[in-house]
Amino acid sequence: MKPPPEAERTAETFVESAFGSVSLEALRAMPARKLLDAALKKPSDFFRPVVDGYLLPADCRSIYRAGSQSHIPLLAGWNKDEADYPVLLDGDEPTVQSYRAHAMTRFGANAPDFLRLYPAASDADAKRAARDFAGDMFTAYCTWKWIELDRTSGGSPVFRYEYDQNLPLPAEAKAGTEAKAPHASEIEYVFQVLSSKNPPWRAEDYAVSDLIASYWTNFAKTGDPNRPGLPQWPGYRSEDGFAVMHIEPHSGSAPDAHRSRYEFLDRLQEAP
């Protein structure tokens, strides 16, 4: 995260390179599309969060560790297939041999722990394990860390989910195409805007849409996703095995089966 003086210098450099010497008033008068088009030409990490003393008085980790966040209920989670195996395998085919080789290169002395937590006894296992790791690095670990920090300092209920509903495959899908629940695939379900044409939605998709929309609406209204007639969604607590609600046609909660993976990534993240 950048402090305000550094962020201001970055912004000035961007404006100068994109538009020349223009005033703040002129920038405010520009169409948003023009500003966005210019910003999209920059690397994805060019604009960073700013510890501005107003929206962010400190970095988020420090805020949560101090318990200074808003003490309100939290509902958070991620999808089963947030990212895919090339993140680890770097273009290689997913085989046990390539998987182990990339694990050794990436994790070195920590590779045995990685391979124990992301095991692969077959090529199919290697593909799934590499996909799991990619999803953990992209979204799952950082969301887990957020949930953990809020659980310990937020003083309010936390509800965690995993979205497991695979998107239906279109009719023109090639043989062997895998059905997955990729990043952002839950959005159409949450807002109940499933098109009747593409992809070919099934009865189970509409049922999952009704369920997840009900959970999200209940949470927005009351801070609790539960209501009579829905599968019970327990809070995320150590005494319940850190229960996770799995959103799918036969939704239900189960203790977190992958906590040791996130703890492993957390040890690496927190290491000096």
C-alpha positions as CSV (number, residue, x, y, z in Angstrom):
1,M,0.0,0.0,0.0
2,K,1.2,3.5,-0.8
3,P,1.2,6.5,1.5
4,P,-0.5,9.7,0.1
5,P,2.7,11.5,-1.1
6,E,3.8,8.5,-3.1
7,A,0.3,7.9,-4.5
8,E,0.1,11.6,-5.5
9,R,3.3,11.3,-7.4
10,T,2.1,8.2,-9.2
11,A,-1.1,9.9,-10.1
12,E,0.7,13.0,-11.4
13,T,3.0,10.8,-13.6
14,F,-0.1,9.0,-15.0
15,V,-1.9,12.2,-15.8
16,E,1.2,13.8,-17.4
17,S,1.8,10.7,-19.6
18,A,-1.8,10.3,-20.6
19,F,-3.1,13.8,-21.0
20,G,-0.2,16.2,-20.6
21,S,-0.5,19.2,-18.3
22,V,-4.1,19.5,-17.3
23,S,-5.8,20.9,-14.3
24,L,-7.8,18.9,-11.7
25,E,-10.9,20.7,-12.9
26,A,-10.2,19.5,-16.4
27,L,-9.8,15.9,-15.2
28,R,-13.1,16.1,-13.3
29,A,-14.8,17.3,-16.5
30,M,-13.5,14.4,-18.6
31,P,-15.8,11.5,-19.5
32,A,-15.1,8.5,-17.2
33,R,-14.6,6.3,-20.2
34,K,-11.6,8.4,-21.3
35,L,-10.0,8.2,-17.9
36,L,-10.6,4.4,-17.7
37,D,-9.2,3.8,-21.2
38,A,-6.0,5.6,-20.2
39,A,-5.8,3.7,-16.9
40,L,-6.2,0.3,-18.6
41,K,-3.0,0.9,-20.6
42,K,-1.1,0.8,-17.3
43,P,0.1,-2.5,-15.6
44,S,-2.5,-4.0,-13.3
45,D,-0.5,-3.1,-10.2
46,F,0.2,0.5,-11.2
47,F,-2.7,1.9,-9.1
48,R,-2.5,0.5,-5.5
49,P,-4.6,1.1,-2.4
50,V,-3.7,4.2,-0.5
51,V,-3.4,4.6,3.3
52,D,-5.0,8.0,3.1
53,G,-6.0,8.4,6.8
54,Y,-9.7,8.7,5.7
55,L,-11.0,5.5,4.0
56,L,-7.9,3.5,5.1
57,P,-6.3,4.9,8.3
58,A,-3.8,2.0,8.2
59,D,-3.1,-1.1,6.2
60,C,-6.0,-3.6,6.5
61,R,-4.0,-6.3,8.3
62,S,-3.1,-3.8,11.1
63,I,-6.7,-2.6,11.3
64,Y,-8.1,-6.1,11.8
65,R,-5.4,-7.2,14.2
66,A,-6.2,-4.2,16.3
67,G,-10.0,-5.0,16.1
68,S,-10.6,-1.5,14.6
69,Q,-12.7,-2.7,11.8
70,S,-16.5,-2.4,11.8
71,H,-17.9,-5.0,14.2
72,I,-20.6,-6.4,12.0
73,P,-21.5,-9.9,10.7
74,L,-19.4,-11.1,7.8
75,L,-20.4,-13.5,5.0
76,A,-17.4,-14.5,2.8
77,G,-16.1,-17.3,0.7
78,W,-15.0,-18.4,-2.7
79,N,-15.7,-20.7,-5.7
80,K,-14.4,-24.2,-6.1
81,D,-12.4,-23.3,-9.3
82,E,-11.2,-19.8,-8.8
83,A,-8.2,-20.3,-11.1
84,D,-6.6,-23.1,-13.1
85,Y,-3.6,-25.3,-13.1
86,P,-1.3,-23.3,-15.5
87,V,-0.6,-20.9,-12.6
88,L,1.6,-23.6,-11.1
89,L,2.5,-25.7,-14.2
90,D,3.5,-22.7,-16.4
91,G,2.2,-24.3,-19.7
92,D,3.3,-27.8,-19.0
93,E,0.7,-30.6,-19.2
94,P,-0.7,-31.7,-15.9
95,T,1.1,-34.9,-15.0
96,V,2.4,-36.2,-11.7
97,Q,5.9,-35.7,-12.9
98,S,5.5,-32.1,-14.1
99,Y,3.4,-31.3,-10.9
100,R,6.2,-32.6,-8.6
101,A,8.9,-30.8,-10.6
102,H,7.1,-27.4,-10.4
103,A,6.4,-28.0,-6.7
104,M,10.1,-28.6,-6.0
105,T,11.1,-25.5,-8.0
106,R,8.6,-23.2,-6.4
107,F,8.7,-24.4,-2.8
108,G,12.2,-25.9,-2.3
109,A,12.6,-27.1,1.2
110,N,8.8,-26.6,1.8
111,A,7.9,-28.9,-1.2
112,P,7.3,-32.0,0.9
113,D,4.7,-30.1,3.0
114,F,3.2,-28.7,-0.2
115,L,2.9,-32.2,-1.8
116,R,1.4,-33.6,1.4
117,L,-1.3,-30.9,1.5
118,Y,-1.9,-30.9,-2.2
119,P,-1.4,-34.6,-3.0
120,A,-1.3,-36.1,-6.5
121,A,-1.2,-39.8,-7.1
122,S,-2.3,-39.6,-10.7
123,D,-2.3,-37.2,-13.5
124,A,-5.9,-36.3,-12.8
125,D,-5.0,-35.7,-9.2
126,A,-2.1,-33.4,-10.3
127,K,-4.5,-31.3,-12.4
128,R,-7.0,-31.0,-9.5
129,A,-4.2,-30.2,-7.0
130,A,-2.6,-27.6,-9.2
131,R,-6.0,-26.0,-9.8
132,D,-6.7,-26.0,-6.1
133,F,-3.3,-24.3,-5.4
134,A,-4.0,-21.7,-8.1
135,G,-7.4,-20.9,-6.6
136,D,-5.9,-20.7,-3.2
137,M,-3.2,-18.2,-4.3
138,F,-5.7,-16.1,-6.3
139,T,-8.6,-15.8,-3.9
140,A,-9.0,-18.5,-1.2
141,Y,-6.0,-17.9,1.0
142,C,-6.4,-14.1,1.2
143,T,-10.2,-14.5,1.9
144,W,-9.4,-17.1,4.5
145,K,-6.9,-14.7,6.1
146,W,-9.6,-12.0,6.2
147,I,-12.1,-14.3,7.7
148,E,-9.6,-15.5,10.3
149,L,-8.6,-12.0,11.3
150,D,-12.3,-10.9,11.6
151,R,-13.2,-14.1,13.6
152,T,-10.6,-13.3,16.2
153,S,-11.1,-9.6,16.5
154,G,-14.5,-8.6,15.0
155,G,-16.8,-9.7,17.8
156,S,-19.6,-10.6,15.4
157,P,-20.8,-13.8,13.6
158,V,-18.9,-15.0,10.5
159,F,-20.4,-17.2,7.8
160,R,-18.2,-18.9,5.3
161,Y,-19.1,-20.6,2.0
162,E,-17.7,-22.5,-0.9
163,Y,-19.6,-22.2,-4.2
164,D,-19.5,-25.6,-5.8
165,Q,-22.2,-25.4,-8.6
166,N,-20.6,-26.1,-11.9
167,L,-21.8,-24.0,-14.8
168,P,-23.7,-26.0,-17.4
169,L,-21.6,-26.8,-20.5
170,P,-22.9,-25.2,-23.8
171,A,-24.1,-27.6,-26.5
172,E,-21.1,-26.8,-28.6
173,A,-18.6,-27.7,-25.9
174,K,-15.9,-30.1,-27.1
175,A,-15.8,-33.7,-25.9
176,G,-13.9,-33.9,-22.6
177,T,-14.6,-30.3,-21.6
178,E,-14.7,-30.1,-17.8
179,A,-17.6,-28.5,-16.0
180,K,-16.3,-26.0,-13.4
181,A,-17.4,-23.4,-10.9
182,P,-14.9,-20.6,-12.0
183,H,-14.3,-17.1,-10.6
184,A,-17.5,-14.9,-10.5
185,S,-19.7,-17.7,-11.9
186,E,-22.0,-17.3,-8.9
187,I,-23.0,-13.7,-9.7
188,E,-25.8,-14.6,-12.1
189,Y,-27.2,-17.0,-9.6
190,V,-27.1,-14.5,-6.7
191,F,-29.0,-11.9,-8.6
192,Q,-31.3,-14.4,-10.2
193,V,-30.6,-13.3,-13.8
194,L,-30.1,-16.7,-15.4
195,S,-30.8,-16.4,-19.1
196,S,-33.0,-19.0,-20.7
197,K,-30.7,-19.5,-23.7
198,N,-27.0,-19.4,-23.1
199,P,-25.7,-21.5,-21.4
200,P,-28.5,-24.1,-21.3
201,W,-29.6,-23.6,-17.7
202,R,-31.0,-26.6,-15.9
203,A,-33.6,-27.0,-13.1
204,E,-30.8,-27.4,-10.6
205,D,-29.3,-24.1,-11.7
206,Y,-32.6,-22.3,-10.9
207,A,-32.8,-24.1,-7.6
208,V,-29.3,-23.1,-6.6
209,S,-30.1,-19.5,-7.7
210,D,-33.2,-19.4,-5.5
211,L,-31.2,-20.8,-2.6
212,I,-28.1,-18.5,-2.8
213,A,-30.3,-15.4,-3.4
214,S,-32.3,-16.3,-0.3
215,Y,-29.2,-16.6,1.8
216,W,-27.7,-13.4,0.6
217,T,-31.0,-11.5,1.0
218,N,-31.5,-12.8,4.5
219,F,-27.9,-11.8,5.5
220,A,-28.4,-8.3,4.0
221,K,-31.6,-7.9,6.0
222,T,-30.6,-9.5,9.4
223,G,-26.9,-10.3,9.5
224,D,-27.8,-14.0,9.4
225,P,-28.3,-16.0,6.1
226,N,-30.6,-18.6,7.8
227,R,-34.4,-18.8,7.8
228,P,-36.9,-21.6,8.1
229,G,-37.0,-23.9,5.1
230,L,-33.4,-23.4,4.1
231,P,-30.5,-25.8,4.9
232,Q,-29.0,-24.6,8.2
233,W,-25.9,-22.5,7.8
234,P,-23.8,-22.6,11.0
235,G,-21.4,-19.9,12.0
236,Y,-17.7,-20.2,11.3
237,R,-16.4,-21.3,14.7
238,S,-13.6,-23.5,16.0
239,E,-16.0,-25.6,18.1
240,D,-17.8,-26.6,14.9
241,G,-14.7,-27.4,12.9
242,F,-14.8,-24.1,11.1
243,A,-18.0,-25.0,9.2
244,V,-18.3,-24.2,5.5
245,M,-21.6,-24.0,3.7
246,H,-21.2,-25.8,0.3
247,I,-23.5,-24.1,-2.2
248,E,-24.7,-26.7,-4.8
249,P,-28.0,-28.6,-5.6
250,H,-27.8,-30.5,-2.3
251,S,-26.3,-27.8,-0.2
252,G,-25.1,-28.4,3.3
253,S,-22.3,-27.5,5.8
254,A,-19.2,-29.5,6.7
255,P,-16.1,-28.8,8.7
256,D,-13.3,-27.1,6.8
257,A,-11.4,-29.9,5.0
258,H,-8.6,-27.7,3.8
259,R,-7.6,-25.6,6.8
260,S,-4.1,-27.1,6.9
261,R,-3.5,-25.8,3.3
262,Y,-4.3,-22.2,4.3
263,E,-2.2,-22.5,7.5
264,F,0.7,-23.7,5.3
265,L,0.4,-20.7,3.0
266,D,0.0,-18.4,6.0
267,R,3.3,-19.7,7.5
268,L,5.1,-18.9,4.2
269,Q,3.4,-15.5,4.0
270,E,4.3,-14.6,7.5
271,A,7.9,-15.9,7.4
272,P,10.6,-13.2,7.5
